[in-house]
Amino acid sequence: MRRLLLIGLFCLGLAWAVLGYPGFANRGSYDSIVLDFREDLSPSQIDQQLQTLSQQYGVTAHLNSAFSQADHLYVLNGDSRLLQALRRSDLRKSVEAIDPNYTYQALEVPNDPDYSKQWNLRSINIETAWDETKGKDVTVAVIDTGITKVPDLANTKFVRGYDFVNDREDASDDNGHGTHVAGTIAQSTNNDYGVAGIAYEAQLMPLKVLSSFGGGTVADIAEAIRFAADQGATVINMSLGGFGDTHVLKEAIDYAHQKGVVVVAAAGNSNTNSAAFPARYANVISVSALDSTGAKAPYSNFGAGVDISAPGGAIVDENPLGGILQETIDPETGKPQMVPLQGTSMAAPHVAGVAALIQSVGMKEPDKVAFVLQQSAQVVKDDALNHFGAGRLDATAAVKLAQRENLDVKDFFRWLRDNGYFNLRFWIDGGVTALLPKLGMVLGSYLLAWFLRNYLPMGSFALASGLVTGSAGLFFLRGFYIFDLPQAPFRILGSSIPELGGAIQGSPLLNPFFASVLIPFCLIALLLGHSWWKWFAVGSTLGVAACLIGSAAIDPAVLWLGEGWLARGFLLLNAGLCFGLGSLAAKAASSGGHTA
Amino acid sequence: MITVEGTIQRSGMGMGTWALVTSEGQTYEIHQGAPKDLLQPELRVCVKGEIRNDVMTIAMIGPVLEVKSFELLKP
């Protein structure tokens, strides 16, 4: 019976791993089929085959082009069903290949000469998104140092903005930051000059709230947010942040949100475990920064409050183009210049630009736009410290998801619930633990205990605590953050005994000292003499056995041992030792009497 | 009013800004208008000033410190 259980759990894990393999995903679309006849066939033999084809399947094959005669390359209209039928028919003896005639699309590659240096745009998958939309008829407000109309913004549409620093209509830039940010969102594109922008048919609303030094007051920022919402902007980008929680700013954001505006903000550049304000507020999409390899940029904030990640760049001496390249002004001379900059300031406008693309295909409502952005992001596995939020921004996936007529309402509501912000003291990352494997491990530990039920006090609290501690820990605490405090205590409480080794530094790998029979052995040795704690020790030993079996089946990644059969063997061996130890200890403990 | 000891550094965030980094690794962003004599890389200083929670910036490297006065420390 025990062996049956082990085999069953193992098969379950294997099926899980295989069915989730991305190689099984759809590989393209086609509505015709290519026939490549053997070179040694004569024209009359081929004619005969074509006639049979036409009689049997009612389809006519023709040469692909004037040059296809020599290769005997024919195409005919048909779908996957016809393809399968042809591959099974006698025809296959006369051909070298019967293949789907996959459609390849020319990508929308802009002619801007420095587009090749914009690794950031390719990394968010922008080209296929441009096939669908370029952000037409959406207004994006850029709340920043102002925007100067540099040559590469000449074809970009503007609406009336305002300068809240100097109280005037002209919101030109005297710092260079705002113009750069605006460039990422809507740099004039396909204009044979400079670089490209994400939603280059959208309209920009310049709102200057930061001085030439790059700082400004929450009063001005709050006013600018309300101005944007009242003047028809439907996306706001704020590449700015601070450390003070103010009522005036939160109210302004809630006002804009309730008027249907998507608010995006930078998570901050202090490499700390919490988004800055205003990114931290509930109705703001908070963006952390990636470098050109897709890893967290060294300066980027992470953890509590981070919703999604996007390219922010990282400039190092050997690679100045690791930054985000846009045209802006030189603050000293006011002249236009192409410069790479880095920061979550550069990451936020990527998300604001894609939000504009989403709105231009008809999905306007801010909560739905946030849902689409996060649901379509490329998920980063094992993101224990929440460097990436929902994942890496993906423009094409976002636009495609937004175009689907009916979003799955159930998914949407689950997402709303999982992203529940309760208040500014704490925050919950709903995606941090996969619930099913954890529940499976707890159930598995109970199953192991059930085999030994003759020796165990099944209703005992000590035993139950041991089973949970060993198998899953208080796993729901893993995604729990208190703003501005380290998250490690929650990761430790949220870890099972085998996971403790990686919990402090947030590593997803199992440490072989912790994921083994070692700790259960010590617990039993120390606690077997105690009337209450002995059941905790037995329970945690069985719990560890269940956790190790589950890990071997689903995710056997062990430090120094890799993720292959070596790791799997190590985990299963230790699971066996734990179960053996647990049953010996249970027998010994029960002969000492049920005192729990 | 707070007193902070640390080293002046140039930060590459945003269009560039000045930072005061303490020996514990806490970074403050120096608010605009600080004396020019203070803004020199690797200067060891003791700064008296105020944290401006009502200010937001493009650099976002840490709390914004408005300098009221400062003293040079021996390197």
Interface residues (C-beta under 8 A of the other chain):
Chain A: D144 T145 N175 G176 H177 L210 S211 F213 G214 G215 G216 T217 V218 A219 I221 S239 L240 G241 G242 F243 G244 T246 A266 G268 N269 S270 A276 F277 P278 Y299 N301 I315 P331 L341 Q342 G343 T344 S345
Chain B: G12 M13 G14 M15 T17 T27 H31 Q32 G33 I51 R52 N53 D54 V55 M56 T57 I58 A59 M60 I61 G62 P63 V64
